[in-house]
Amino acid sequence: MGELSKLPNIGKVVEEQLNQVGITTFEELKALGSQQAWLKIKAIDDSACIHRLYGIEGAIQGIKKTQLSEEKKKELKEFYNKFKG
């Protein structure tokens, strides 16, 4: 387990996926952003769901995904709906 699994919402599996797509530090994750990080994971795991996207955003903000603002959730849901197909 590395640095990313210490973040909220990031477990072993998501950390491994982030590592597979070249994201190994919080700084890299924050610079890329949740949406781009999720797209990279989606490219290697078609089952990547909206909860993974929320989790990554929460990790960047340092909060649990359930604490994301309604506005942020709406923005992420609109993004997710464009790419879920």
Protein Blocks (a to p, Z undefined) as FASTA:
>chain_A
ZZklmpghiafklmmmmmmnopabfklmmmnommlmmmmmmmmomkbcfklmmmmmmmmn
opafklpcfklmmmmmmmmmmmmZZ
